[in-house]
Amino acid sequence: MIDYTLSFAQYYQHLIKVKVRFNAQAQQKIWLPTWIPGSYLIREFAKHIESVKAQHATTGAAINLQKLTKNQWQLQNMQADEVEITYQVYAYDLSVRGAYTDDDRLYVNPAAVCIGVEGQEDSAVQLQLDIPEALSRFELATSMQIVQASNTAYTLTAKNYHELIDQPFELAEQDCIQFDAENINHRIAISGRHQTDLQRLATDLEKICSAQIQMFGEAPFKNYLFMVMATANSYGGLEHQSSTSLITPRDDLPKSSDPAKPSANYQRFLGLCSHEYFHAWLVKFIRPHNYVKPNLHQEDYTTLLWVFEGITSYYDDLMLYRSGVIDQNAYIDLVKDQISRYLSNPGRQIQSVAESSFDAWIKYYRPDENTNNAGTSYYNKGALVALCLDLTLRQHGSNLDMLMQALYQRAKNGQHVDEQTLPQLCQQLTGHSLTEFFEHYVEGTTELPLQQLLAEFGVSLHMEHKVWPLGLKVQETPQGLLVQQVLRDSAAAHAGLSCQDTIIALNGLKANSGLLQQLGSHTTVTPHITCHAFRRDELKVLEIQGQGFMTSAAKLLIEDKNHLAQWTDHPVKL
């Protein structure tokens, strides 16, 4: 067993003292992940580690420790023996991925704090938490097994290192409630200031969780934890094996005074919960073949994030409707919003959703002013590919539910997902080859056949045109109009306007959003506009000739509720 002790005595300085005790081999290496599963960006957790030291556990004699790479160390000049590693971690990452300590909250994702012992990643783990008396009022929320607990000390266990780093924990003043979904215990723990109607939240989540368990037929966990941090405006979530860590604006949580119909804010939070919960099947249990034991030292590429994030994004909204938490009109509005985001993204014609998946490491988490021009989202487009795949499968007597169930059964037999898995399963389920579907819409950039497919299920899709004046997205500032985005091949782009330029005058008049809209939104006539703009501290005079840049937004109308029900209603079981 590998023993970890985390001491939070210096919580006010955002420091965690870590002690690791284990039986080391000669020339033993230790390491820390560079990224956390579920979030595909190199996070460089090792940059927060300070003062790493090693000693013999019995004698206390120092052991020389050499740093080999940014995240690896090696014990020098020693034979096999029990050793003790100590170090400090700076913990001030208020997100769902890292570690954070102050007088209100102790939060740890072990991937960012607990080193791994090379060659012993499958060894059992014990984790001791030492809590200062000043924070003894805190409660512990985690999906890890708790074997001993008091106000100032906890002992937790995990089967191995991979399980350890997949189970974050929080110590804070929390409001908690439990519910059962399909005879499985679920717990909600909310920290931060909030006025949540806990009973309503539990009732709604019970419906959503039950709908997902019913679809798959069973759950791959014995209990589940929703760990929620309420803030002013932060938003995000990260899935884990039997829990999810969520951070949300407190206004997204339901209040006792709210109307029966979920508000847009509350609907957004429920969608986040639904998304991360669905990942318990699709990501944590059904996995890309190379993510069974991912390479946490470097980027681990896959073209399949459109499956794992995109299909999940399709189901997170669908499950809100199937569970009865939102009505049919609200669900159709969510689909409309997905389609509108897709249509307003010119980059969908440049980058395929498979390429977007592969490039997540360098693009998705690092958007810039050119992102919308050159790339697409494996979340957004992936969700719409999933919609098209579902409707296409239904045309051939199957559906996406059956595909998900088949993937789950394969995973139970130790089979995971590669690039050929979905096409092969689709052919098995329908008796038809869908190779062209995957070639055109996953590997290629062919426009998705949303209009024709939705029409066959009772929903008509109409395009509502939206004009970007001169192809610009701007923000009003005291200095003028700050250019935030320039659409490629627009009038503004051809004139030479760039992101971060500040437009101060148009045709000799002080620039503002109304004037830009008036001069630059025409699509039937070609305006001539003299533009004065600062680039850094240099004045530019640009002549703009061209029309407004037209994009589209979706408008969905329900034409036939009976046909629509064939698509959206309860799942078909294998």
N, C-alpha and C positions, 0 to 999 in steps of 0.2 A: 504494500500500500504506500502511496505517496501522500504525505501529510502537508497541507498548506495551512498557515495561520495568517489571517489578515487582521491587523490592528489599526483602529481608527482613532487613536488617541490624538492625532494632529489633524482632525477633521477640519478645524477652523483655518488651517493652512492648505487645505485640499490635498493632503498627503495620506497615502495608505502605506503602512509598513508591512512588507510581505516576508514570511519565512517559509521555506520549502525544505522538507526533510525527506530523504530517500536513499536507497542503496545504489550508489553510483558504480559504474564500470570504469575500467581504465580508460583514460582520455575521453571521459563522458562529455557529451554535448547537451546543452540546454538551449531552448529557443522560445520565441514568442510569435504568435501569428501576426502577419502583416495586414490581414483583412478578416472580416467576420462573415461567416456564411449568411447569405440572404441580402448582403449589401456589397455590390460588386465594384469596389474601389479599393485601391491600396491605401490603408488608413495609417500605416506607420505607427502602430501602438508603441513600439520600442522607444520612440522619441520621448516618451513620458517617464521612462525608467531612469532612476538615479542610484548611484552608490551600490553597485552590485558587488557582493563579497561572498566568498566560499570558505568553509572551514570543516574540519573533521568533526562529526557530531559528538564523538566520545571524548576526544582530547581537547577540542577547541583550537587545534593548530590550524593556522591559515593555509589555504590552498590557492595557488596562483590561478587566476582566471583570465583567459585570453579572449578578447572579443574577435570573432572571425568575420562576421558580416554585420549588417545593421540590426539583425534580430537574432543572432546566434553567438553563443559563448562556449568555450571548452575548458574543462578542468585540466590543468597541466601537472605532469610529474607526480602521478599518484596511481596506486593500484585500487582494486575494488574495495569500497568501504562505504559506511553510512556517512553521508555528508549533509551539511546544512547551508542553504543559499539564502542570503538576505538582501533585500533591496527596497527602495522606496518608489512609489508610483505617484506622479502628479495627477490628481483626479479633478478635472474641472471641465468636463465635456457634458454639457446638459443636452444630450441626445439619447437615442435608444441604442447606441452602438458602443459607448465607451464606459467611463467611470466618472462619478461626481460625488463630492462630499462637501457638506456645510452643516450648519446647525439645524437645518430643516430636513435634510435627506442624505442618506448614504445609498448610493446606487452603484452596482458593479456588474458589468458584463465580464465574466472571467477570461474571455478571449483577450481582453485588453489589459489584464492584470496578472494572470497566473501563467508562469512559464511552463512549457512542456519539457519533459525529459525524453530525449531522443532514444527510441527503441523501447520505451516503457509507456507509450501512449495508451496501451490497452490495460495497464495496471489499474486496480481500484484506487479511488481517491477519497480522502477525508479532508474536509474544509472546516477549520475553526475560525469563528468570527469573535473578536474581542471588541466589545462596545464600551466606550467610556460611560461612567456613571451619569454624566450630564445628559446623555442621550438615551438613558434607560427607558424613557417613555415610548420609544419607537417600537413599532410592530414590524415583524418580518414577513415579507411576501416573496415566495419563490416556489418553483415546482420541484426543487431538489428535495430529497428525503431528509427530514429533520430527525436526528436521533437523540439530540439533547438540546434543551432550551432553557434559558433564564433571561432576566432583563439585560444582562451584560455579557452573555456568552451563548453562542450557538455552535452546535456541531452538525455538519451536513455531510452527506455522502453522495458519490456518483460512481457509476460502474467503471468509468474510464475517463481519460482526458477529453475525448470528443464529446462525451455527455456533459462533462463539467462546463465546457465552454459554450454549451448550448442552453444553459439555464441561468439567466441573470437573476439577481436578487435586489430587493430594495428594503431598507429600513427607514421608516418614516412614520409620522402620525397619519393613519389611513382610515378611511371609511370603507367598510367591507360589507358584502352581502353574498350569499351563496344561492345557487339554484341547481336543480337537476334537469338535464336534457337527456332523454332516452336512457334514464337510470345511471347517468354519469355525472359526478359532482363537478360543478364549475364554481369558481370564485372570482369575484370582482374586488379589486383593492385600488382605491383612488386616493392619491396624495395631492398636495397642493390645495390652494383655496378654491372652493367650489360650493355650489348649492344644488347638487344633483338629487333628483328624485330617484333614489336607488331602487325602489321597488319597480318603477316603470322601466328603468334600464334593465333590470334582471328579467322582467317579463318579456321584453322585446328580444333580448339576447337569447333567452331560452327558446323562443320560436325560431330564430335564425340558426342556432346551433342544432336544434332538432331537425330542421329541414336538411341541413348538410349531412348529418349522421344518417338520416333516412335515405338520402341519395346514394351514399356509398354502402349502406347496409350495416356499417359498424364504424367504430372509431379506432384509430391506431394509438390511443392513449387511455389511461385509466382515470385521469382527472385532468382538469384544465384551469389555468389561471389567466385572467385579464388583468394585467398590471398597468395602471393608468396614472399618468402625471398630468394634472391640470395646470395650464399656464395661461398667459395673456394671448399669445398668438402662435406658439410653436405647434408644429403638426408633423406626425410621422409614426411609423410602426415598424416593428421587426418581428418576424415569426420565429418561434422556437418549437421544439419537439412537443411539449405539452403546455406551452404558455405563449403569450405574446406580450411584448413591451410596447406601450403606446404613449405618445405625448400629444396633447390636444388642447386647443383653445377651450377655456372653461365655458365659453358661450355655446360650444357645440354639445355640451352635456345637458340632458333634459332637466327642467325645473318643474316643481309641482304645479306651478301656475300656467304651464304651457298647454296649448290646445291638444286635443286627441290626435290630430293629424301631425305627424312629425314635421318640424320645421326643416328648412333647407340645411341649417347648421347641424341639427341633430341627425338628419339623414346622412350627412357627410360622415359623422362619427360612427354611425352604425355600419356604413359602407366600409370604413376602415377596419372595424372589428370583424366584419364578414370576410374581408380580404385576408387578413392575417390568420383567421381561423381556418379558412379553406386551405391555406398553406400547410396545415398539419397533415393533410393528405398529399397535396400537390406541391412538393418541394422537400418537406421533411421525411416523407415516406416514399412517395413516387419521386425518384430523383434522376437527373442526368447521370449517365454511367460514370462520368469522371468526378461526380460530387458525392459519391458514396463515402469516400474519404478524401476530401478535396486537398489540393496542394495549398497550404496556407502560408507558404513562404513567398509566393509570387502569384501573378495573374493566372487564373485557371479558366481557360476560354471555353465557351460553348455557343453554338448558334441557336440554342433552344430556350433562351429566356422568354421569347415570345410565347412559348408554351406555358412555362412556369409562372410568369407574371401576367402575360396577356390573357390566357384562359382564366386565370384566377380573377383578373379584373372584369372579365365577362360575367363570371358567376357571382362576384361579390354583390353586384346590383340585382341580378336575377334572383338571388336568394332572399333579398329584402322583400321582393314581390311574392315569391313562392311561399314564404313564411307568413304572409299576411300583414307584415309590419307596414308596408306601403301599398297603395292601390295601383291598379293597372295604368292609370293616367300618369302617376308619378314615375312608374317604371319606364314608360315610353319617353317621358321627358329626359330621364337619365341616358337612354339610348340615343336620343336626339343630341344631347350634349356631347357624347362620345363622338358621334358622326361629325358634328360641327367642328370639334377640335381637329379631327382628321382632315376635314376639307380645308381648314385654314392653315394647313401645314404643307407648304410647297415642297419641303424636303422629302415628302413621301414619294415623289417622282425621281428622287436621286438615290435614296438608300432603301434597300429591302429590309423587311423586319428581321430576317435572319442575320443580315449584316449589322443591324442595330443591336441585336443580341450579342454578337461577337465583340463589338466595339464598346460595349457598356463600360469597360474599364477605363476608357479614355474619353468617352463622350457624354454618356447619360448623366453622370453626377457632376459634370463640368460644363454646363451649358454656357454659351457665349452669344454674342450678337448675330453670329452666322448659323446658329443651331437650327432655327426654323427653316432656313434656306436649304440646308444641306443634309439634314438628318430627320429621322422619324423615331417615334417612341415605341419600344416593344411593349409598353403598357397599353397605350392608346390604340395603336394600330393592331397590336396583338389581340386586344379585346374584340376588335371588329373582325379580324381574321377568324377568331373563335366563333363569333356570331354567324359569319358566312359559312363556316365549316358545319356548325350545328344545323343550319337551314339546308345545306347541301346534303348532309347525312339524312335528314328527315325526308328529303325528296326520294331517297333510296331505301326507305323503310327502317332507318336506324336513327340515332341522335347522339349528341355530344355526351349526354349522361351515360349512355352505354359505353362510349369510348373511355370515359373517366373510370367507370367501374371495371372495365377490362384492364386498364393500366394499374388499378389498385390490386386486382387479383394477381397480375404479373409480379408486382412488387412484393406481394406476400410470398411468392415463390422465388424471390431473390433476383428477379429480372428487372432491369432498369432501362432508361430511355436513351436511345441514340437517334440520329437523324432519320433512320429508316423505320423506326417503331410506329409512328403515327400513320404514315401511308400504308404500311402493312396491315395494321389493325383496322383501318378504314375499309380496306379491301375485304378483309375477313368478315366485317360486320355487314357490308352491303352487297358483296359479290361483284362490285364494280371498282375499277381502278380510279383513284382520285389523284393520280400522279400529276396531271396537268394543273389541278388546283394548287398543289404545293409548289410546283414550278413557277406558276404565274404570281401567286399571292403571298408566298412565303419567301422563296428564293428570288423572285422577280419584283418588279415595281408596277405591274399591271394594276389599273384602278379596280378596287374591290367592287363586285357586282351587287352592291347593297340595294339599289333601287329595284332590280328585277326579283331578287330573292325575297325582300320584304313584301313585295306586292303579292307573292304567292301565299303569304301567311296573313293577309288581311291588313297590311299596313302600307300606306302610300308615302313615298319619300319625295318631297319637293325641295328644290334649292332656293334659298333666299340669298340674294346677292348682297355682299358687303364690300364697300369701297374703302380701301386705304388711300387717303389723300396723297397723291404722288408716290404711293408705295411706302409711306412713312408711318412709324409708330413713335409718338413723341410724348414728352412729359412737360407740363408747364412749370417753369421755375422763375424766380425773380429776374434772372438774367435773360430769359427767352425760352424758346422751345428746345429742350434737350432731346436730341435724336437717340432713341433707344434701339430702333431696328430699321433697317433699310431692306425692303424686299428685293431680291435679285431680279434684274431685268426691268425694274420699274423706272419711271421717269426720274425720280430722285437719284437712283443708282447711276443712270446714264449721265446725269448732270455732274456727278462726282460727290454728292453728299455722303457722309460717313457717320457711322455710329459714334456718339459722344460729341458730335458737332452741336453747337448751340445757335439756332436760327434766331436772329434778332429783328429782321425785317423782311417782308414780302411785298414786292412792288412798291417799295418806299414807305410802307406802313408798318408800325410795330407788330411783330409777330405774336399771334396767340392761336389757340386751338380753333376758335371760330373762324378766323381769317383763313387759316390753312384749309379747313373743311370747305369753306366757300370757294377758294381758288383752285383747290387741288382735287376735288372729288368728281369732276366731270368725266364721264366716259364716252360721251358723244361728240364733244368738241375738244380740240387740242389747245390748252392754254399756253401762254408764254409768261413765265414768272421770273422776275429778277429776285434772287435770294441773297441776302447778306447773312453770313454766318461766321462765328468764331470757331476755328479749329485750334485747340489749345489757346494760345494768346494771339493768334494771327487771324486777321480778318480775310475772309474769302468772299468773292462776289461770283455767284454761279448763275448761269442762265438755264432755266428748267423748261423744257418743252416736252409735253407728253400728257397722257391721260392718267386719271386715277387708276390704281391697281385693284382689280376686282377679284375677290375670293367669294366663297360660298359658305352658307350655314344651312343646317338641316332643319326642315319642318316635317314632322311626322303626323299623319292622320290615320286614325283607326277606321278602316273601312269595313272590316268583318271581324267581329269579336270571336266568332266560333273558330275561324281559321287562326286567329291570333292565339287562342287558348291551346291549340295543338302545339304551338311552339313554347309558350311560357309556363304552362301549367305543370302539375306534379311530374316527377321523373318516372321513367320507365325502368324497372329493375331487370337485370339479367336473370 
